[in-house]
Amino acid sequence: MEAYFDDILQYVVIPVIGFLCLMYRSQQTIATKVAVLEALLDRTKEGHDREIKEMRETVKAIFQKLDGIEQALRK
């Protein structure tokens, strides 16, 4: 009976525990990579949002100048 327990422990339980440890490490590595990618995505999105806001402000300024020129020409 004890021999069966040793065999089960040696050939089933220990490899399963080893496999689970390997899977846990892999999962932690993947979770870290996902967190880094999410941070990069957020930073990139913030940069794009800032650029779009600056472009809108520039376009508004251009239209204001054009309106001013149009009004000056009508007078």
PDB file of N, CA, C and O in Angstrom:
ATOM      1  N   MET A   1       0.820  -1.192   0.000  1.00  0.00           N
ATOM      2  CA  MET A   1       0.000   0.000   0.000  1.00  0.00           C
ATOM      3  C   MET A   1       0.863   1.254   0.000  1.00  0.00           C
ATOM      4  O   MET A   1       0.581   2.223  -0.705  1.00  0.00           O
ATOM      5  N   GLU A   2       1.913   1.214   0.801  1.00  0.00           N
ATOM      6  CA  GLU A   2       2.801   2.377   0.875  1.00  0.00           C
ATOM      7  C   GLU A   2       3.551   2.571  -0.432  1.00  0.00           C
ATOM      8  O   GLU A   2       3.858   3.702  -0.807  1.00  0.00           O
ATOM      9  N   ALA A   3       3.846   1.495  -1.121  1.00  0.00           N
ATOM     10  CA  ALA A   3       4.545   1.584  -2.406  1.00  0.00           C
ATOM     11  C   ALA A   3       3.663   2.273  -3.441  1.00  0.00           C
ATOM     12  O   ALA A   3       4.151   3.055  -4.257  1.00  0.00           O
ATOM     13  N   TYR A   4       2.367   1.983  -3.407  1.00  0.00           N
ATOM     14  CA  TYR A   4       1.451   2.638  -4.332  1.00  0.00           C
ATOM     15  C   TYR A   4       1.384   4.135  -4.061  1.00  0.00           C
ATOM     16  O   TYR A   4       1.348   4.946  -4.987  1.00  0.00           O
ATOM     17  N   PHE A   5       1.367   4.482  -2.797  1.00  0.00           N
ATOM     18  CA  PHE A   5       1.333   5.897  -2.427  1.00  0.00           C
ATOM     19  C   PHE A   5       2.589   6.608  -2.908  1.00  0.00           C
ATOM     20  O   PHE A   5       2.515   7.724  -3.422  1.00  0.00           O
ATOM     21  N   ASP A   6       3.741   5.968  -2.744  1.00  0.00           N
ATOM     22  CA  ASP A   6       4.998   6.555  -3.221  1.00  0.00           C
ATOM     23  C   ASP A   6       4.990   6.696  -4.739  1.00  0.00           C
ATOM     24  O   ASP A   6       5.438   7.711  -5.272  1.00  0.00           O
ATOM     25  N   ASP A   7       4.481   5.681  -5.437  1.00  0.00           N
ATOM     26  CA  ASP A   7       4.406   5.749  -6.897  1.00  0.00           C
ATOM     27  C   ASP A   7       3.469   6.855  -7.357  1.00  0.00           C
ATOM     28  O   ASP A   7       3.791   7.617  -8.269  1.00  0.00           O
ATOM     29  N   ILE A   8       2.315   6.935  -6.722  1.00  0.00           N
ATOM     30  CA  ILE A   8       1.359   7.989  -7.082  1.00  0.00           C
ATOM     31  C   ILE A   8       1.968   9.359  -6.807  1.00  0.00           C
ATOM     32  O   ILE A   8       1.838  10.271  -7.624  1.00  0.00           O
ATOM     33  N   LEU A   9       2.621   9.507  -5.679  1.00  0.00           N
ATOM     34  CA  LEU A   9       3.252  10.771  -5.335  1.00  0.00           C
ATOM     35  C   LEU A   9       4.341  11.121  -6.333  1.00  0.00           C
ATOM     36  O   LEU A   9       4.437  12.268  -6.770  1.00  0.00           O
ATOM     37  N   GLN A  10       5.163  10.141  -6.699  1.00  0.00           N
ATOM     38  CA  GLN A  10       6.293  10.385  -7.582  1.00  0.00           C
ATOM     39  C   GLN A  10       5.858  10.641  -9.021  1.00  0.00           C
ATOM     40  O   GLN A  10       6.424  11.519  -9.673  1.00  0.00           O
ATOM     41  N   TYR A  11       4.893   9.921  -9.529  1.00  0.00           N
ATOM     42  CA  TYR A  11       4.552   9.983 -10.941  1.00  0.00           C
ATOM     43  C   TYR A  11       3.319  10.828 -11.268  1.00  0.00           C
ATOM     44  O   TYR A  11       3.078  11.139 -12.435  1.00  0.00           O
ATOM     45  N   VAL A  12       2.548  11.196 -10.267  1.00  0.00           N
ATOM     46  CA  VAL A  12       1.336  11.977 -10.538  1.00  0.00           C
ATOM     47  C   VAL A  12       1.371  13.319  -9.821  1.00  0.00           C
ATOM     48  O   VAL A  12       1.304  14.367 -10.463  1.00  0.00           O
ATOM     49  N   VAL A  13       1.473  13.296  -8.519  1.00  0.00           N
ATOM     50  CA  VAL A  13       1.317  14.510  -7.727  1.00  0.00           C
ATOM     51  C   VAL A  13       2.462  15.489  -7.968  1.00  0.00           C
ATOM     52  O   VAL A  13       2.222  16.671  -8.215  1.00  0.00           O
ATOM     53  N   ILE A  14       3.685  15.016  -7.901  1.00  0.00           N
ATOM     54  CA  ILE A  14       4.832  15.917  -8.074  1.00  0.00           C
ATOM     55  C   ILE A  14       4.864  16.522  -9.477  1.00  0.00           C
ATOM     56  O   ILE A  14       5.082  17.728  -9.593  1.00  0.00           O
ATOM     57  N   PRO A  15       4.657  15.745 -10.559  1.00  0.00           N
ATOM     58  CA  PRO A  15       4.616  16.377 -11.887  1.00  0.00           C
ATOM     59  C   PRO A  15       3.464  17.395 -12.025  1.00  0.00           C
ATOM     60  O   PRO A  15       3.632  18.434 -12.663  1.00  0.00           O
ATOM     61  N   VAL A  16       2.313  17.098 -11.436  1.00  0.00           N
ATOM     62  CA  VAL A  16       1.183  18.032 -11.506  1.00  0.00           C
ATOM     63  C   VAL A  16       1.539  19.323 -10.773  1.00  0.00           C
ATOM     64  O   VAL A  16       1.252  20.413 -11.267  1.00  0.00           O
ATOM     65  N   ILE A  17       2.161  19.210  -9.604  1.00  0.00           N
ATOM     66  CA  ILE A  17       2.566  20.407  -8.858  1.00  0.00           C
ATOM     67  C   ILE A  17       3.594  21.197  -9.659  1.00  0.00           C
ATOM     68  O   ILE A  17       3.525  22.424  -9.722  1.00  0.00           O
ATOM     69  N   GLY A  18       4.546  20.498 -10.268  1.00  0.00           N
ATOM     70  CA  GLY A  18       5.537  21.170 -11.111  1.00  0.00           C
ATOM     71  C   GLY A  18       4.884  21.886 -12.278  1.00  0.00           C
ATOM     72  O   GLY A  18       5.237  23.022 -12.592  1.00  0.00           O
ATOM     73  N   PHE A  19       3.938  21.227 -12.916  1.00  0.00           N
ATOM     74  CA  PHE A  19       3.220  21.835 -14.032  1.00  0.00           C
ATOM     75  C   PHE A  19       2.443  23.068 -13.579  1.00  0.00           C
ATOM     76  O   PHE A  19       2.432  24.087 -14.270  1.00  0.00           O
ATOM     77  N   LEU A  20       1.800  22.979 -12.429  1.00  0.00           N
ATOM     78  CA  LEU A  20       1.049  24.120 -11.914  1.00  0.00           C
ATOM     79  C   LEU A  20       1.968  25.293 -11.587  1.00  0.00           C
ATOM     80  O   LEU A  20       1.615  26.448 -11.825  1.00  0.00           O
ATOM     81  N   CYS A  21       3.148  24.997 -11.042  1.00  0.00           N
ATOM     82  CA  CYS A  21       4.118  26.070 -10.763  1.00  0.00           C
ATOM     83  C   CYS A  21       4.568  26.742 -12.058  1.00  0.00           C
ATOM     84  O   CYS A  21       4.686  27.965 -12.122  1.00  0.00           O
ATOM     85  N   LEU A  22       4.816  25.939 -13.079  1.00  0.00           N
ATOM     86  CA  LEU A  22       5.210  26.479 -14.379  1.00  0.00           C
ATOM     87  C   LEU A  22       4.095  27.336 -14.973  1.00  0.00           C
ATOM     88  O   LEU A  22       4.353  28.418 -15.500  1.00  0.00           O
ATOM     89  N   MET A  23       2.878  26.861 -14.890  1.00  0.00           N
ATOM     90  CA  MET A  23       1.738  27.633 -15.400  1.00  0.00           C
ATOM     91  C   MET A  23       1.563  28.935 -14.629  1.00  0.00           C
ATOM     92  O   MET A  23       1.250  29.967 -15.223  1.00  0.00           O
ATOM     93  N   TYR A  24       1.760  28.898 -13.319  1.00  0.00           N
ATOM     94  CA  TYR A  24       1.632  30.107 -12.502  1.00  0.00           C
ATOM     95  C   TYR A  24       2.674  31.144 -12.906  1.00  0.00           C
ATOM     96  O   TYR A  24       2.357  32.326 -13.040  1.00  0.00           O
ATOM     97  N   ARG A  25       3.922  30.704 -13.100  1.00  0.00           N
ATOM     98  CA  ARG A  25       4.974  31.643 -13.539  1.00  0.00           C
ATOM     99  C   ARG A  25       4.638  32.233 -14.900  1.00  0.00           C
ATOM    100  O   ARG A  25       4.796  33.433 -15.119  1.00  0.00           O
ATOM    101  N   SER A  26       4.176  31.386 -15.811  1.00  0.00           N
ATOM    102  CA  SER A  26       3.807  31.868 -17.146  1.00  0.00           C
ATOM    103  C   SER A  26       2.669  32.877 -17.059  1.00  0.00           C
ATOM    104  O   SER A  26       2.683  33.898 -17.748  1.00  0.00           O
ATOM    105  N   GLN A  27       1.699  32.597 -16.225  1.00  0.00           N
ATOM    106  CA  GLN A  27       0.556  33.497 -16.062  1.00  0.00           C
ATOM    107  C   GLN A  27       1.010  34.835 -15.495  1.00  0.00           C
ATOM    108  O   GLN A  27       0.521  35.881 -15.921  1.00  0.00           O
ATOM    109  N   GLN A  28       1.928  34.819 -14.550  1.00  0.00           N
ATOM    110  CA  GLN A  28       2.434  36.055 -13.969  1.00  0.00           C
ATOM    111  C   GLN A  28       3.191  36.877 -15.012  1.00  0.00           C
ATOM    112  O   GLN A  28       3.061  38.100 -15.058  1.00  0.00           O
ATOM    113  N   THR A  29       3.974  36.206 -15.842  1.00  0.00           N
ATOM    114  CA  THR A  29       4.715  36.890 -16.902  1.00  0.00           C
ATOM    115  C   THR A  29       3.744  37.529 -17.895  1.00  0.00           C
ATOM    116  O   THR A  29       3.925  38.675 -18.306  1.00  0.00           O
ATOM    117  N   ILE A  30       2.728  36.784 -18.267  1.00  0.00           N
ATOM    118  CA  ILE A  30       1.741  37.304 -19.218  1.00  0.00           C
ATOM    119  C   ILE A  30       0.981  38.471 -18.597  1.00  0.00           C
ATOM    120  O   ILE A  30       0.715  39.461 -19.279  1.00  0.00           O
ATOM    121  N   ALA A  31       0.631  38.375 -17.332  1.00  0.00           N
ATOM    122  CA  ALA A  31      -0.081  39.466 -16.663  1.00  0.00           C
ATOM    123  C   ALA A  31       0.778  40.726 -16.636  1.00  0.00           C
ATOM    124  O   ALA A  31       0.266  41.831 -16.815  1.00  0.00           O
ATOM    125  N   THR A  32       2.066  40.567 -16.417  1.00  0.00           N
ATOM    126  CA  THR A  32       2.971  41.720 -16.423  1.00  0.00           C
ATOM    127  C   THR A  32       3.031  42.343 -17.813  1.00  0.00           C
ATOM    128  O   THR A  32       2.973  43.565 -17.953  1.00  0.00           O
ATOM    129  N   LYS A  33       3.147  41.510 -18.832  1.00  0.00           N
ATOM    130  CA  LYS A  33       3.197  42.030 -20.203  1.00  0.00           C
ATOM    131  C   LYS A  33       1.904  42.743 -20.569  1.00  0.00           C
ATOM    132  O   LYS A  33       1.940  43.781 -21.229  1.00  0.00           O
ATOM    133  N   VAL A  34       0.779  42.211 -20.155  1.00  0.00           N
ATOM    134  CA  VAL A  34      -0.509  42.854 -20.432  1.00  0.00           C
ATOM    135  C   VAL A  34      -0.580  44.211 -19.730  1.00  0.00           C
ATOM    136  O   VAL A  34      -1.056  45.185 -20.312  1.00  0.00           O
ATOM    137  N   ALA A  35      -0.116  44.277 -18.498  1.00  0.00           N
ATOM    138  CA  ALA A  35      -0.132  45.551 -17.764  1.00  0.00           C
ATOM    139  C   ALA A  35       0.743  46.583 -18.462  1.00  0.00           C
ATOM    140  O   ALA A  35       0.372  47.754 -18.550  1.00  0.00           O
ATOM    141  N   VAL A  36       1.898  46.161 -18.957  1.00  0.00           N
ATOM    142  CA  VAL A  36       2.793  47.079 -19.675  1.00  0.00           C
ATOM    143  C   VAL A  36       2.129  47.552 -20.960  1.00  0.00           C
ATOM    144  O   VAL A  36       2.188  48.738 -21.284  1.00  0.00           O
ATOM    145  N   LEU A  37       1.505  46.654 -21.688  1.00  0.00           N
ATOM    146  CA  LEU A  37       0.830  47.038 -22.933  1.00  0.00           C
ATOM    147  C   LEU A  37      -0.338  47.982 -22.674  1.00  0.00           C
ATOM    148  O   LEU A  37      -0.561  48.916 -23.443  1.00  0.00           O
ATOM    149  N   GLU A  38      -1.087  47.746 -21.590  1.00  0.00           N
ATOM    150  CA  GLU A  38      -2.187  48.649 -21.250  1.00  0.00           C
ATOM    151  C   GLU A  38      -1.668  50.038 -20.906  1.00  0.00           C
ATOM    152  O   GLU A  38      -2.269  51.037 -21.301  1.00  0.00           O
ATOM    153  N   ALA A  39      -0.565  50.115 -20.181  1.00  0.00           N
ATOM    154  CA  ALA A  39       0.023  51.412 -19.846  1.00  0.00           C
ATOM    155  C   ALA A  39       0.493  52.119 -21.109  1.00  0.00           C
ATOM    156  O   ALA A  39       0.304  53.326 -21.254  1.00  0.00           O
ATOM    157  N   LEU A  40       1.102  51.378 -22.019  1.00  0.00           N
ATOM    158  CA  LEU A  40       1.558  51.961 -23.281  1.00  0.00           C
ATOM    159  C   LEU A  40       0.371  52.452 -24.104  1.00  0.00           C
ATOM    160  O   LEU A  40       0.435  53.524 -24.706  1.00  0.00           O
ATOM    161  N   LEU A  41      -0.700  51.683 -24.134  1.00  0.00           N
ATOM    162  CA  LEU A  41      -1.895  52.083 -24.859  1.00  0.00           C
ATOM    163  C   LEU A  41      -2.488  53.361 -24.270  1.00  0.00           C
ATOM    164  O   LEU A  41      -2.877  54.267 -25.007  1.00  0.00           O
ATOM    165  N   ASP A  42      -2.558  53.430 -22.944  1.00  0.00           N
ATOM    166  CA  ASP A  42      -3.090  54.631 -22.296  1.00  0.00           C
ATOM    167  C   ASP A  42      -2.242  55.849 -22.617  1.00  0.00           C
ATOM    168  O   ASP A  42      -2.770  56.921 -22.912  1.00  0.00           O
ATOM    169  N   ARG A  43      -0.911  55.682 -22.557  1.00  0.00           N
ATOM    170  CA  ARG A  43      -0.023  56.800 -22.847  1.00  0.00           C
ATOM    171  C   ARG A  43      -0.170  57.253 -24.300  1.00  0.00           C
ATOM    172  O   ARG A  43      -0.194  58.450 -24.587  1.00  0.00           O
ATOM    173  N   THR A  44      -0.267  56.290 -25.203  1.00  0.00           N
ATOM    174  CA  THR A  44      -0.431  56.609 -26.618  1.00  0.00           C
ATOM    175  C   THR A  44      -1.760  57.318 -26.855  1.00  0.00           C
ATOM    176  O   THR A  44      -1.820  58.292 -27.606  1.00  0.00           O
ATOM    177  N   LYS A  45      -2.822  56.836 -26.220  1.00  0.00           N
ATOM    178  CA  LYS A  45      -4.139  57.452 -26.375  1.00  0.00           C
ATOM    179  C   LYS A  45      -4.133  58.875 -25.850  1.00  0.00           C
ATOM    180  O   LYS A  45      -4.706  59.768 -26.474  1.00  0.00           O
ATOM    181  N   GLU A  46      -3.490  59.097 -24.710  1.00  0.00           N
ATOM    182  CA  GLU A  46      -3.403  60.452 -24.161  1.00  0.00           C
ATOM    183  C   GLU A  46      -2.658  61.373 -25.119  1.00  0.00           C
ATOM    184  O   GLU A  46      -3.051  62.524 -25.312  1.00  0.00           O
ATOM    185  N   GLY A  47      -1.589  60.871 -25.713  1.00  0.00           N
ATOM    186  CA  GLY A  47      -0.829  61.675 -26.680  1.00  0.00           C
ATOM    187  C   GLY A  47      -1.667  62.024 -27.895  1.00  0.00           C
ATOM    188  O   GLY A  47      -1.641  63.162 -28.364  1.00  0.00           O
ATOM    189  N   HIS A  48      -2.408  61.058 -28.404  1.00  0.00           N
ATOM    190  CA  HIS A  48      -3.269  61.310 -29.560  1.00  0.00           C
ATOM    191  C   HIS A  48      -4.380  62.303 -29.202  1.00  0.00           C
ATOM    192  O   HIS A  48      -4.685  63.207 -29.980  1.00  0.00           O
ATOM    193  N   ASP A  49      -4.971  62.130 -28.038  1.00  0.00           N
ATOM    194  CA  ASP A  49      -6.023  63.057 -27.612  1.00  0.00           C
ATOM    195  C   ASP A  49      -5.480  64.481 -27.503  1.00  0.00           C
ATOM    196  O   ASP A  49      -6.144  65.440 -27.899  1.00  0.00           O
ATOM    197  N   ARG A  50      -4.280  64.608 -26.969  1.00  0.00           N
ATOM    198  CA  ARG A  50      -3.661  65.928 -26.837  1.00  0.00           C
ATOM    199  C   ARG A  50      -3.396  66.547 -28.217  1.00  0.00           C
ATOM    200  O   ARG A  50      -3.640  67.735 -28.432  1.00  0.00           O
ATOM    201  N   GLU A  51      -2.892  65.722 -29.148  1.00  0.00           N
ATOM    202  CA  GLU A  51      -2.638  66.218 -30.504  1.00  0.00           C
ATOM    203  C   GLU A  51      -3.931  66.649 -31.186  1.00  0.00           C
ATOM    204  O   GLU A  51      -3.962  67.685 -31.850  1.00  0.00           O
ATOM    205  N   ILE A  52      -4.990  65.872 -31.030  1.00  0.00           N
ATOM    206  CA  ILE A  52      -6.273  66.222 -31.649  1.00  0.00           C
ATOM    207  C   ILE A  52      -6.801  67.522 -31.065  1.00  0.00           C
ATOM    208  O   ILE A  52      -7.328  68.362 -31.794  1.00  0.00           O
ATOM    209  N   LYS A  53      -6.665  67.694 -29.755  1.00  0.00           N
ATOM    210  CA  LYS A  53      -7.113  68.922 -29.111  1.00  0.00           C
ATOM    211  C   LYS A  53      -6.329  70.125 -29.647  1.00  0.00           C
ATOM    212  O   LYS A  53      -6.908  71.177 -29.918  1.00  0.00           O
ATOM    213  N   GLU A  54      -5.023  69.966 -29.797  1.00  0.00           N
ATOM    214  CA  GLU A  54      -4.207  71.048 -30.340  1.00  0.00           C
ATOM    215  C   GLU A  54      -4.601  71.362 -31.776  1.00  0.00           C
ATOM    216  O   GLU A  54      -4.634  72.529 -32.168  1.00  0.00           O
ATOM    217  N   MET A  55      -4.903  70.319 -32.575  1.00  0.00           N
ATOM    218  CA  MET A  55      -5.320  70.549 -33.960  1.00  0.00           C
ATOM    219  C   MET A  55      -6.658  71.283 -34.005  1.00  0.00           C
ATOM    220  O   MET A  55      -6.847  72.169 -34.838  1.00  0.00           O
ATOM    221  N   ARG A  56      -7.582  70.929 -33.125  1.00  0.00           N
ATOM    222  CA  ARG A  56      -8.874  71.623 -33.090  1.00  0.00           C
ATOM    223  C   ARG A  56      -8.684  73.095 -32.748  1.00  0.00           C
ATOM    224  O   ARG A  56      -9.295  73.968 -33.364  1.00  0.00           O
ATOM    225  N   GLU A  57      -7.835  73.363 -31.765  1.00  0.00           N
ATOM    226  CA  GLU A  57      -7.583  74.750 -31.381  1.00  0.00           C
ATOM    227  C   GLU A  57      -6.936  75.517 -32.523  1.00  0.00           C
ATOM    228  O   GLU A  57      -7.259  76.683 -32.749  1.00  0.00           O
ATOM    229  N   THR A  58      -6.024  74.871 -33.245  1.00  0.00           N
ATOM    230  CA  THR A  58      -5.377  75.528 -34.380  1.00  0.00           C
ATOM    231  C   THR A  58      -6.384  75.821 -35.488  1.00  0.00           C
ATOM    232  O   THR A  58      -6.369  76.903 -36.074  1.00  0.00           O
ATOM    233  N   VAL A  59      -7.253  74.862 -35.772  1.00  0.00           N
ATOM    234  CA  VAL A  59      -8.272  75.068 -36.808  1.00  0.00           C
ATOM    235  C   VAL A  59      -9.223  76.184 -36.396  1.00  0.00           C
ATOM    236  O   VAL A  59      -9.612  77.000 -37.232  1.00  0.00           O
ATOM    237  N   LYS A  60      -9.604  76.233 -35.119  1.00  0.00           N
ATOM    238  CA  LYS A  60     -10.466  77.315 -34.640  1.00  0.00           C
ATOM    239  C   LYS A  60      -9.785  78.658 -34.813  1.00  0.00           C
ATOM    240  O   LYS A  60     -10.420  79.627 -35.230  1.00  0.00           O
ATOM    241  N   ALA A  61      -8.497  78.726 -34.496  1.00  0.00           N
ATOM    242  CA  ALA A  61      -7.758  79.991 -34.651  1.00  0.00           C
ATOM    243  C   ALA A  61      -7.685  80.395 -36.121  1.00  0.00           C
ATOM    244  O   ALA A  61      -7.813  81.575 -36.445  1.00  0.00           O
ATOM    245  N   ILE A  62      -7.485  79.433 -37.004  1.00  0.00           N
ATOM    246  CA  ILE A  62      -7.432  79.733 -38.440  1.00  0.00           C
ATOM    247  C   ILE A  62      -8.780  80.267 -38.911  1.00  0.00           C
ATOM    248  O   ILE A  62      -8.833  81.253 -39.647  1.00  0.00           O
ATOM    249  N   PHE A  63      -9.871  79.623 -38.493  1.00  0.00           N
ATOM    250  CA  PHE A  63     -11.196  80.101 -38.905  1.00  0.00           C
ATOM    251  C   PHE A  63     -11.491  81.481 -38.338  1.00  0.00           C
ATOM    252  O   PHE A  63     -12.125  82.296 -39.009  1.00  0.00           O
ATOM    253  N   GLN A  64     -11.047  81.759 -37.125  1.00  0.00           N
ATOM    254  CA  GLN A  64     -11.242  83.097 -36.559  1.00  0.00           C
ATOM    255  C   GLN A  64     -10.489  84.130 -37.376  1.00  0.00           C
ATOM    256  O   GLN A  64     -11.017  85.208 -37.650  1.00  0.00           O
ATOM    257  N   LYS A  65      -9.269  83.816 -37.767  1.00  0.00           N
ATOM    258  CA  LYS A  65      -8.506  84.756 -38.603  1.00  0.00           C
ATOM    259  C   LYS A  65      -9.175  84.946 -39.951  1.00  0.00           C
ATOM    260  O   LYS A  65      -9.243  86.063 -40.463  1.00  0.00           O
ATOM    261  N   LEU A  66      -9.673  83.850 -40.534  1.00  0.00           N
ATOM    262  CA  LEU A  66     -10.362  83.972 -41.817  1.00  0.00           C
ATOM    263  C   LEU A  66     -11.641  84.806 -41.683  1.00  0.00           C
ATOM    264  O   LEU A  66     -11.965  85.597 -42.569  1.00  0.00           O
ATOM    265  N   ASP A  67     -12.363  84.628 -40.577  1.00  0.00           N
ATOM    266  CA  ASP A  67     -13.555  85.441 -40.343  1.00  0.00           C
ATOM    267  C   ASP A  67     -13.180  86.908 -40.213  1.00  0.00           C
ATOM    268  O   ASP A  67     -13.876  87.782 -40.729  1.00  0.00           O
ATOM    269  N   GLY A  68     -12.078  87.177 -39.521  1.00  0.00           N
ATOM    270  CA  GLY A  68     -11.610  88.557 -39.375  1.00  0.00           C
ATOM    271  C   GLY A  68     -11.228  89.153 -40.711  1.00  0.00           C
ATOM    272  O   GLY A  68     -11.536  90.315 -40.974  1.00  0.00           O
ATOM    273  N   ILE A  69     -10.568  88.393 -41.556  1.00  0.00           N
ATOM    274  CA  ILE A  69     -10.187  88.870 -42.893  1.00  0.00           C
ATOM    275  C   ILE A  69     -11.430  89.105 -43.733  1.00  0.00           C
ATOM    276  O   ILE A  69     -11.506  90.097 -44.457  1.00  0.00           O
ATOM    277  N   GLU A  70     -12.394  88.217 -43.648  1.00  0.00           N
ATOM    278  CA  GLU A  70     -13.642  88.345 -44.408  1.00  0.00           C
ATOM    279  C   GLU A  70     -14.395  89.605 -43.986  1.00  0.00           C
ATOM    280  O   GLU A  70     -14.904  90.343 -44.830  1.00  0.00           O
ATOM    281  N   GLN A  71     -14.462  89.844 -42.691  1.00  0.00           N
ATOM    282  CA  GLN A  71     -15.142  91.041 -42.191  1.00  0.00           C
ATOM    283  C   GLN A  71     -14.416  92.306 -42.605  1.00  0.00           C
ATOM    284  O   GLN A  71     -15.049  93.318 -42.907  1.00  0.00           O
ATOM    285  N   ALA A  72     -13.080  92.258 -42.620  1.00  0.00           N
ATOM    286  CA  ALA A  72     -12.313  93.431 -43.042  1.00  0.00           C
ATOM    287  C   ALA A  72     -12.520  93.693 -44.518  1.00  0.00           C
ATOM    288  O   ALA A  72     -12.578  94.852 -44.926  1.00  0.00           O
ATOM    289  N   LEU A  73     -12.634  92.664 -45.327  1.00  0.00           N
ATOM    290  CA  LEU A  73     -12.844  92.851 -46.758  1.00  0.00           C
ATOM    291  C   LEU A  73     -14.250  93.355 -47.059  1.00  0.00           C
ATOM    292  O   LEU A  73     -14.444  94.044 -48.060  1.00  0.00           O
ATOM    293  N   ARG A  74     -15.223  93.037 -46.236  1.00  0.00           N
ATOM    294  CA  ARG A  74     -16.598  93.481 -46.476  1.00  0.00           C
ATOM    295  C   ARG A  74     -16.771  94.959 -46.135  1.00  0.00           C
ATOM    296  O   ARG A  74     -17.692  95.603 -46.636  1.00  0.00           O
ATOM    297  N   LYS A  75     -15.914  95.492 -45.305  1.00  0.00           N
ATOM    298  CA  LYS A  75     -16.056  96.906 -44.909  1.00  0.00           C
ATOM    299  C   LYS A  75     -15.548  97.831 -45.913  1.00  0.00           C
ATOM    300  O   LYS A  75     -15.601  99.045 -45.717  1.00  0.00           O
TER     301      LYS A  75
END
